[in-house]
Amino acid sequence: MRTEDPLDIEYRSHDRVQKLTDVVRFCVEDISLSFDRWDEPYITGPGLYFAIISGYTVRDHADPMGDNRWPISKCRDVLNDVDSFYEATSDVARLRDGAVVISVDGIVQEQMVRFRDYASTSDEDNGHTVEYADWMGSRHMSAADTSARPEVITAITLSAENGRVTLFEDGDYTTMPRNDLYQAWL
């Protein structure tokens, strides 16, 4: 858990950042609900991993995920055109691998990444303790670990195995199995 300082900016409570998080989560949930072959053997569904960050770079704790890129020609700003963001997210969920990095202003980084383990890249004792559930695969364990970083506001994943949507903040998570998902568009 982060130590609060009176000079810290609490992005998670900002209306625009909350709206950004909601848009990403609702799109991920809708993609999960739109895929109807989760129960078929040998079928892998769409998978996603988003990290919403407050910093200006992730170079100190992430590596490029090869040629996996976010299609910025379709959508560069999440909140500028939600329909275009949804379309780009649908493509990425089926065709690419790695984490999609979004800044708190809604701008999507083109290069998708693999985040390094937080414990192994930290120079100080950060109180980093993340508990992993038995159902978590590498995408979800990475998101849990990444969400404990001070500059990461939220990480959101979609399981390619069963459609589960999980929201990670400060190393903790809230998960919703696909059967329990609901759409709350206002």
C-alpha positions as CSV (number, residue, x, y, z in Angstrom):
1,M,0.0,0.0,0.0
2,R,1.3,3.5,-0.8
3,T,2.2,6.0,1.8
4,E,0.1,9.2,1.3
5,D,1.9,12.5,1.1
6,P,0.2,15.9,1.0
7,L,2.0,16.7,-2.2
8,D,0.9,13.5,-4.0
9,I,-1.7,13.8,-6.7
10,E,-4.4,11.2,-6.2
11,Y,-5.2,10.3,-9.8
12,R,-7.5,7.5,-8.9
13,S,-10.0,10.0,-7.5
14,H,-9.8,12.4,-10.5
15,D,-13.0,12.4,-12.6
16,R,-11.2,12.2,-15.9
17,V,-9.0,9.3,-14.7
18,Q,-12.0,7.5,-13.3
19,K,-13.9,7.9,-16.6
20,L,-10.8,6.6,-18.4
21,T,-10.7,3.5,-16.2
22,D,-14.4,3.0,-16.6
23,V,-14.2,3.2,-20.4
24,V,-11.3,0.7,-20.5
25,R,-13.1,-1.7,-18.1
26,F,-16.5,-1.5,-19.9
27,C,-14.8,-2.1,-23.3
28,V,-12.9,-5.1,-21.9
29,E,-16.1,-6.5,-20.3
30,D,-18.1,-6.1,-23.6
31,I,-15.4,-7.9,-25.5
32,S,-15.6,-10.7,-23.0
33,L,-19.4,-10.8,-23.3
34,S,-19.3,-10.6,-27.1
35,F,-17.2,-13.7,-27.5
36,D,-19.5,-16.8,-27.3
37,R,-17.0,-19.7,-27.7
38,W,-15.5,-19.7,-24.2
39,D,-16.8,-23.2,-23.4
40,E,-15.4,-24.9,-26.6
41,P,-12.3,-27.1,-26.2
42,Y,-9.1,-25.9,-28.0
43,I,-10.5,-22.4,-28.4
44,T,-8.7,-19.4,-27.0
45,G,-10.7,-16.2,-26.6
46,P,-9.5,-12.6,-26.7
47,G,-7.0,-11.6,-24.1
48,L,-6.0,-8.1,-22.9
49,Y,-3.8,-6.3,-20.4
50,F,-4.0,-2.5,-19.9
51,A,-1.9,-0.4,-17.5
52,I,-3.0,3.2,-16.8
53,I,0.0,5.1,-15.6
54,S,0.8,8.6,-14.2
55,G,4.5,8.6,-15.3
56,Y,5.9,9.7,-18.7
57,T,7.8,6.5,-19.4
58,V,7.9,2.9,-18.6
59,R,11.4,2.3,-20.0
60,D,13.0,1.6,-16.5
61,H,10.6,-1.3,-15.8
62,A,9.3,-2.6,-19.1
63,D,10.6,-4.1,-22.3
64,P,9.2,-3.8,-25.8
65,M,7.0,-6.7,-26.7
66,G,8.5,-7.3,-30.1
67,D,6.4,-6.1,-33.0
68,N,3.2,-5.9,-30.9
69,R,1.9,-2.4,-31.3
70,W,-1.3,-0.6,-30.5
71,P,-2.9,0.7,-33.7
72,I,-2.6,4.4,-33.1
73,S,-4.0,5.1,-36.5
74,K,-7.3,3.8,-35.2
75,C,-7.2,5.3,-31.8
76,R,-4.5,7.4,-30.0
77,D,-6.8,9.0,-27.3
78,V,-9.1,6.7,-25.4
79,L,-11.6,9.4,-24.4
80,N,-11.6,11.2,-27.7
81,D,-13.5,8.5,-29.6
82,V,-14.7,5.5,-27.5
83,D,-16.0,3.7,-30.5
84,S,-12.6,3.8,-32.2
85,F,-11.0,2.7,-28.9
86,Y,-13.4,-0.3,-28.7
87,E,-12.6,-1.3,-32.3
88,A,-8.8,-1.1,-31.7
89,T,-9.2,-3.0,-28.4
90,S,-11.1,-5.8,-30.2
91,D,-8.3,-6.1,-32.7
92,V,-5.5,-6.1,-30.1
93,A,-7.4,-8.7,-28.0
94,R,-7.3,-11.2,-30.8
95,L,-4.1,-10.4,-32.6
96,R,-1.5,-9.1,-30.2
97,D,0.2,-9.9,-26.9
98,G,1.6,-7.7,-24.2
99,A,0.5,-4.8,-22.0
100,V,-1.1,-1.7,-23.5
101,V,0.1,1.4,-21.6
102,I,-2.2,4.4,-21.3
103,S,-1.3,7.6,-19.6
104,V,-3.7,9.3,-17.2
105,D,-4.6,11.8,-19.9
106,G,-5.9,8.9,-22.1
107,I,-3.1,8.7,-24.6
108,V,-2.2,5.2,-25.6
109,Q,1.5,4.3,-26.1
110,E,2.1,2.6,-29.4
111,Q,4.6,0.0,-28.3
112,M,3.1,-2.8,-26.2
113,V,5.3,-4.0,-23.4
114,R,6.3,-6.7,-21.0
115,F,6.6,-5.3,-17.5
116,R,9.5,-6.6,-15.4
117,D,8.9,-7.9,-11.9
118,Y,8.5,-5.0,-9.5
119,A,10.4,-6.7,-6.6
120,S,13.5,-7.4,-8.9
121,T,13.6,-3.8,-10.3
122,S,13.1,-1.8,-7.1
123,D,16.2,-0.3,-5.4
124,E,14.5,0.1,-2.0
125,D,12.2,-1.8,0.3
126,N,8.9,-0.8,-1.1
127,G,6.7,-3.0,1.1
128,H,5.8,-4.9,-2.0
129,T,3.6,-7.9,-1.2
130,V,1.3,-9.2,-3.8
131,E,-0.8,-12.3,-3.3
132,Y,-1.5,-14.4,-6.4
133,A,-4.7,-16.5,-6.7
134,D,-4.5,-20.1,-8.0
135,W,-6.5,-19.1,-11.2
136,M,-3.9,-16.4,-12.2
137,G,-1.8,-17.0,-15.2
138,S,1.2,-14.9,-16.3
139,R,-0.8,-12.0,-17.6
140,H,-2.7,-11.6,-14.3
141,M,0.3,-12.1,-12.1
142,S,2.2,-9.5,-14.1
143,A,-0.8,-7.1,-13.8
144,A,-1.0,-7.6,-10.0
145,D,2.7,-7.0,-9.6
146,T,2.7,-4.0,-12.0
147,S,-0.2,-2.4,-10.2
148,A,1.9,-2.2,-7.0
149,R,4.2,0.3,-8.7
150,P,3.6,3.9,-7.5
151,E,3.1,5.3,-11.0
152,V,0.6,2.7,-12.0
153,I,-3.0,3.8,-11.3
154,T,-4.8,0.7,-12.4
155,A,-4.2,-2.5,-14.5
156,I,-7.0,-4.3,-16.2
157,T,-6.9,-7.8,-17.7
158,L,-9.2,-10.1,-19.8
159,S,-8.4,-13.8,-19.5
160,A,-8.1,-15.5,-22.9
161,E,-9.0,-18.8,-21.2
162,N,-12.3,-18.0,-19.7
163,G,-13.3,-14.3,-20.2
164,R,-12.7,-13.2,-16.6
165,V,-12.1,-9.4,-16.2
166,T,-9.9,-8.3,-13.3
167,L,-9.1,-4.8,-12.0
168,F,-5.8,-4.4,-10.1
169,E,-4.8,-1.5,-7.9
170,D,-1.9,-1.3,-5.4
171,G,-1.3,-5.0,-5.8
172,D,-4.8,-5.9,-4.8
173,Y,-7.5,-7.1,-7.3
174,T,-11.2,-7.3,-7.9
175,T,-12.2,-10.0,-10.3
176,M,-15.4,-10.8,-12.2
177,P,-15.9,-14.2,-13.8
178,R,-17.5,-13.9,-17.2
179,N,-20.8,-15.4,-16.1
180,D,-21.1,-12.6,-13.5
181,L,-20.2,-9.7,-15.8
182,Y,-22.8,-7.1,-16.5
183,Q,-22.8,-3.9,-18.5
184,A,-23.4,-0.7,-16.6
185,W,-23.1,1.9,-19.4
186,L,-24.7,5.1,-18.2
